[in-house]
Amino acid sequence: MEITMTETRKENEGTAVEAGTKATERFTASGKLAKLQVPQERVSLLAGEAIKAINDIAVKHQVTYEEYNALKAWLIKVGTDGEWPLFLDVWLEHTIEDINSQERPGAVGTIEGPYYVPGSPVLPTPGTLQMREDEPGTPLLFKGHFTDTDGNPIQGAQVEIWHADANGFYSQYAPELPEWLFRGTVKADGNGYFEINTKRPAPYQIPTDGACGQLISAAGWHAWRPAHIHIKVSAPGYQLVTQQLYFPGDPHNEDDIASAVKPELMLDPKPRTDGGEGEEVVYDYVLAKEGQTK
């Protein structure tokens, strides 16, 4: 019997609870809450309007007790499965990112997602990400330059990169994968140039055996994300930009479950010009200085 990617993922990816627990633990340890100081008035405004919006929806659609109890059970399951990071990153983060980057000039960003792991191996350029000896997939050379908004090369820039393998799995979130498979931090040279050897990732489904999958199934949605490469680019004195870079022709570029695809993030793969096997993509970064706005 032919095994589809969906069946393979269910067999090999580990459970949604395992992945959700790791994502929750990493967010808790990330330090993102260290500077959290939200004024009481702001909490009251945002929480009050969110609660009112939910109540307005209930009135508008005459929600029954059966539906209310199903919602309560599902919210509990999101927590017990550890899937709040996944839920928020898939269905809300794209809006938060748009709001918070609208005044930043230069490179366009998008969501980070739940599978980021800090502290990846540091590599000089040209760098090659960790791969297995018989790693499947199309070889991909990813290269580009860093400049500021005036066109000057940036010193000390780096590309933090992570992505799924050719079967749609992320290291540290699926069993039996090398710890830093397709994860690395590549330093650009003194002219702001970088070059990274990796392999083209595959589209994948977000975990479907937990609470988020339960919602997707109940609503008749799909769980697919288009193939993409995760990026964080930074340099001393410049604003951090987080991205996902996509490939043309992917059937889910138009209906990404996470609504994170933007035209500016589409790559343009071409045959390699250095005589190597596979493809190459060029993506240049313009970074804004700290505090700089449009």
Beta strands, then each sheet from edge to edge (+ up, - down):
strand 1: 122-124
strand 2: 127-128
strand 3: 139-148
strand 4: 158-162
strand 5: 183-187
strand 6: 193-199
strand 7: 204-205
strand 8: 224-225
strand 9: 228-234
strand 10: 241-246
strand 11: 270-271
strand 12: 279-282
strand 13: 285-287
sheet 1: 1+ 5+ 4- 9+ 10-
sheet 2: 2+ 6+ 3- 12- 11+
sheet 3: 2+ 6+ 3- 13-
sheet 4: 7+ 8-
end
